Amino acid sequence: MILLRHGQSQFNLHFSATRQDPGIEDPTLTPAGHEQAVAAAQALADRNLSRLIVSPYTRTLQTAAPMLAQRELTIEIEPLIRERYAFTCDIGSGRGILAARFPDHDFAHLTDPWWPDRIESEASVIGRAAAFRERMAAREDWRETLVVSHWAFILALTGQSLMNGQWIEYDPRSAPPGELRWHP
């Protein structure tokens, strides 16, 4: 499968500059983030993909949009692959708001709220990654799946720290990562 970290968000832009939480809930992509999403779609244009699994945050849904504009994919909105809840940006939007913003997607299966209401432990993110790894390893179409997710989830799944808009190939049958570096 291919794991793609969402493009640069308004949160990423401000947090990178100040190392302070700017207080932006469910941030949108910046212009650079939209460019990263288009670049990823172009780079993956020749890949044999049939399924897209995307986190319900606005930034991941916006990152997935250029991919969906160029091909038809089966879409799954999956809160299991959400970001680790640690900052204001990890407060999501309710399913009604998401449905209004992204009318081509189905959010009916989401609970309100679908994100945690308190800081999530590292162990919790690692547990979510393990559950997703197991689920994907059991699927026959994992090689044809694109997953649009977040820094901490991808780190917990693979042990790799991706930059905004960066993607990697990942075999869900591989062993979980050893020690993780949560802080660079």
C-alpha positions as CSV (number, residue, x, y, z in Angstrom):
1,M,0.0,0.0,0.0
2,I,1.0,3.6,-0.3
3,L,0.9,5.9,2.8
4,L,0.6,9.6,2.0
5,R,1.0,12.3,4.7
6,H,-1.4,15.1,4.1
7,G,-0.2,18.4,2.6
8,Q,0.9,21.3,4.6
9,S,-2.0,22.7,6.8
10,Q,-2.5,26.1,8.3
11,F,-1.5,24.5,11.6
12,N,1.8,23.1,10.2
13,L,2.7,26.4,8.7
14,H,2.2,28.3,12.0
15,F,3.5,25.6,14.3
16,S,6.7,25.2,12.2
17,A,7.4,28.9,12.5
18,T,6.7,29.3,16.2
19,R,6.6,25.8,17.9
20,Q,3.4,27.1,19.5
21,D,-0.1,25.7,19.0
22,P,-1.9,28.4,16.9
23,G,-5.3,27.2,18.1
24,I,-6.7,26.2,14.7
25,E,-9.3,23.4,14.8
26,D,-9.5,21.0,11.8
27,P,-7.2,23.2,9.7
28,T,-7.4,23.5,5.9
29,L,-4.4,23.1,3.6
30,T,-2.2,26.1,2.7
31,P,-1.6,26.9,-1.0
32,A,1.7,24.9,-0.6
33,G,-0.3,22.0,0.9
34,H,-2.6,22.0,-2.2
35,E,0.4,22.0,-4.4
36,Q,1.8,19.0,-2.5
37,A,-1.5,17.2,-2.9
38,V,-1.4,17.8,-6.7
39,A,2.2,16.7,-6.9
40,A,1.5,13.5,-5.0
41,A,-1.4,12.7,-7.3
42,Q,0.8,13.3,-10.3
43,A,3.6,11.2,-8.9
44,L,1.2,8.3,-8.2
45,A,-0.8,8.7,-11.5
46,D,0.6,5.5,-13.0
47,R,0.2,3.4,-9.9
48,N,-2.4,0.6,-9.9
49,L,-4.7,1.9,-7.2
50,S,-8.3,0.9,-6.6
51,R,-9.0,2.0,-3.0
52,L,-8.5,5.2,-1.0
53,I,-8.6,5.1,2.8
54,V,-8.6,8.6,4.2
55,S,-8.8,10.1,7.7
56,P,-11.9,12.4,8.3
57,Y,-9.9,15.6,8.9
58,T,-10.3,18.4,6.4
59,R,-6.6,18.4,5.6
60,T,-6.5,14.7,4.6
61,L,-9.7,15.0,2.6
62,Q,-8.3,18.0,0.7
63,T,-5.1,16.1,0.1
64,A,-7.1,13.2,-1.4
65,A,-9.1,15.4,-3.7
66,P,-6.5,15.7,-6.6
67,M,-6.2,11.9,-6.6
68,L,-10.0,11.5,-6.8
69,A,-10.2,14.0,-9.6
70,Q,-7.9,11.9,-11.8
71,R,-9.3,8.5,-11.2
72,E,-12.2,6.5,-9.7
73,L,-11.4,4.8,-6.4
74,T,-13.4,3.1,-3.8
75,I,-13.3,5.5,-0.8
76,E,-13.3,4.7,2.9
77,I,-13.4,7.5,5.5
78,E,-11.6,5.9,8.4
79,P,-11.2,7.6,11.8
80,L,-8.9,4.8,12.9
81,I,-6.1,6.4,10.9
82,R,-6.6,9.9,12.4
83,E,-3.9,12.0,13.9
84,R,-2.8,11.5,17.5
85,Y,-4.9,13.9,19.5
86,A,-2.4,16.3,21.0
87,F,-3.0,19.8,19.6
88,T,-6.0,22.0,18.8
89,C,-5.7,21.0,15.1
90,D,-6.7,17.5,16.2
91,I,-10.2,18.6,17.0
92,G,-12.1,17.5,14.0
93,S,-15.3,18.7,12.3
94,G,-18.6,16.9,12.9
95,R,-20.1,14.7,10.3
96,G,-22.7,17.3,9.2
97,I,-20.0,19.9,8.6
98,L,-17.8,17.4,6.7
99,A,-20.8,16.3,4.6
100,A,-21.5,20.0,3.7
101,R,-17.8,20.6,2.8
102,F,-17.3,17.3,1.0
103,P,-20.7,16.3,-0.4
104,D,-19.3,13.5,-2.6
105,H,-18.3,11.5,0.5
106,D,-20.3,9.5,3.0
107,F,-19.8,10.4,6.7
108,A,-22.9,8.8,8.1
109,H,-20.9,6.1,9.9
110,L,-18.9,8.6,12.0
111,T,-19.9,9.2,15.5
112,D,-20.1,12.8,16.7
113,P,-17.4,13.5,17.8
114,W,-15.3,10.9,16.0
115,W,-12.0,12.3,17.6
116,P,-11.0,11.8,21.2
117,D,-11.8,14.5,23.8
118,R,-8.4,14.4,25.5
119,I,-4.8,13.9,24.7
120,E,-4.1,10.5,23.3
121,S,-1.3,8.4,24.6
122,E,1.5,7.0,22.5
123,A,0.3,3.5,23.4
124,S,-3.1,4.3,22.0
125,V,-1.7,5.5,18.7
126,I,0.5,2.4,18.5
127,G,-2.6,0.3,19.2
128,R,-4.6,1.9,16.5
129,A,-1.7,1.4,14.1
130,A,-1.4,-2.3,15.0
131,A,-5.2,-2.8,14.5
132,F,-4.9,-1.1,11.1
133,R,-1.8,-3.1,10.1
134,E,-3.7,-6.3,10.9
135,R,-6.8,-5.3,9.0
136,M,-4.8,-4.3,5.9
137,A,-2.6,-7.4,6.0
138,A,-5.8,-9.5,5.8
139,R,-7.1,-7.6,2.7
140,E,-6.3,-8.9,-0.7
141,D,-6.3,-5.4,-2.2
142,W,-3.7,-3.9,0.2
143,R,-1.2,-3.5,-2.7
144,E,-3.8,-1.3,-4.6
145,T,-4.6,0.9,-1.6
146,L,-3.7,4.5,-1.0
147,V,-3.9,5.7,2.6
148,V,-4.0,9.5,3.3
149,S,-3.2,10.0,7.0
150,H,-1.0,11.9,9.5
151,W,2.5,12.2,10.9
152,A,1.9,10.4,14.2
153,F,-0.2,7.6,12.8
154,I,2.3,6.9,10.0
155,L,5.1,7.0,12.5
156,A,3.4,4.5,14.7
157,L,2.6,2.2,11.8
158,T,6.0,2.3,10.0
159,G,8.6,3.9,12.3
160,Q,9.1,6.6,9.6
161,S,8.6,10.3,10.0
162,L,7.2,11.8,6.8
163,M,7.1,15.4,5.7
164,N,3.9,17.0,4.5
165,G,3.0,15.6,1.1
166,Q,5.5,12.8,1.3
167,W,4.5,9.2,0.5
168,I,6.1,5.8,1.0
169,E,5.3,2.2,0.0
170,Y,4.4,0.0,3.0
171,D,3.8,-3.7,3.4
172,P,1.3,-4.3,6.2
173,R,2.6,-7.8,6.7
174,S,5.9,-6.4,7.9
175,A,6.8,-6.3,11.6
176,P,5.8,-3.3,13.6
177,P,8.5,-0.8,14.2
178,G,10.8,-1.0,17.2
179,E,11.4,2.1,19.3
180,L,9.7,5.2,18.0
181,R,11.1,8.8,18.0
182,W,8.1,10.9,18.9
183,H,10.2,14.1,19.2
184,P,12.8,15.0,16.6
